[in-house]
Amino acid sequence: MASTDPEPSPQDAVDTHCHLFLIEEDPAEVVAAARRAGVGSLVCAGIDPQTSHRSIELAQSFPEVFATAGMHPHTASELDDEGWEQIREMVAMPRVVAVGECGLDFYRMRSPRDDQERAFVLHISLSVETGLPVVVHIRDAWPAALRLLDDGSAERVVLHCFSGDASIAKECAARGWFLSFAGNLTYPKNRHLRESAAATPLDQLLVETDSPFLAPQSVRGRDNSPANVVEVIREIADVRGTTFETVRDATSANARAVFHRLG
């Protein structure tokens, strides 16, 4: 039976960060629902060697899906030589578009700070070496994260699920980095995120879902899905006083610029 899903278009939205391997629903159904919502590409972010391998398998199964390979700061203490060699091998694969998810999380502190910083520096170096962007998780660690990114001469940086205020957004944008906003932008208490999205240059904006986490306000309390990235686009358009199409087209073009393997 022929597919009833719409044909991909360069104007389709791009969910630059999701975790398909954590979504209970069948991946084929998730991808199909995203296509129907106008989402043409999904970046499935690995959080350790095992899930990075799984992300690549999903990317090889669905033309809309691409992968990243890296180690989340929560499990940075578990990054050994064997795991790092696996990550290095995976980033050479054509369906892998970025190094990460990596970074610093001083809020939960599930790995000691020294281990987080050690792993983060490795990922930054690999990004510089390969020319692939580094996908960065930062929570309650902005000074240390900016220092390590600057010290590592990181250029292609994607700040996943951006959590800073407008002043940090401007500081990061001045470095030429990309700021990616998720469904928590829509939560009533998160005015600072809306202000950050308004302050970010249009050509440095990205959107994501972080599925199955951070469902937008309209479906809050349920598992998130890549189809909901359109809600993030709609909110950003509202706070910037522009159209949905303007933000969708810009964030799609930005995603293809920074994740150059998206094509």
Phi, psi and omega in degrees: 000135180291146180290142176261002179288145181295152178290144179298150179221148177301340180273357178298150176291156177236121172273105188277000179198111173214168180233080183302329183289349177258354181274128184292329182293153177304129181304325180298321179289323179296315180294318180296319178296322177296317179300317180295332179277357179093021178258115188265337182220143179230133174256113181268112189268122174285150181238001174191173183303319182297311181286336173293318175300316180295321178298321178294319177301317179294321178295327178283343182267334185229125182296339180280345189257137174234165188234163167233165180224127180180187182232121180294147179299335179301327183245022182303328181296339182271357182283105178253181183299319181295315179296320180293322178296323176297316179298317178301319180292321183292323183292347177279350183281142189296335180273359178265120189255354183198161172267130180127180017281133180217182176139211184225133176227097180266008177275306181272331177050050179281346169231147179301152183304317181299320180291321177298314182293321178300312180294320181297316179300320178299315181295319178300315180298321180292323176299313180296319182296318186268341186080005177275150177293155175253127181265117195244129173259123178228124175220121181052038184213029186300311181301314181293319181295315180296321179298314182291322177294318178294315180298328181273003181056038179293134180245311183267091187240130174244115179271095184293138178048059186307132186238359184276172177274183186296326180293320177291322178301315180295322180295319180288319179297325179297336177276356180087013182277164179257137181249123183251127183251144185241188185296338178293348172301332185273353183287136184307322184284347188265051178301325182297329178288321177295322177294323177294318179295325178289330184273346183279133176305141184302327183276010176235012180269139170228162177230153182204173173246333189057029179308141008270016182267168168056047175302140181298164187307323184296335179231025183301139183099348176255167173294139179279163182213149181306332179302333184283000177297338178295333177291324177294316178300317182297319180293318179296319177300320181295313184288338178267354179068039180226189184266157174305315183297323179297314181289319178300312183294321181292313182292328176294314178295321179296320179298318180287336177286315184277321175264078191294341178282353175296333180080000000 
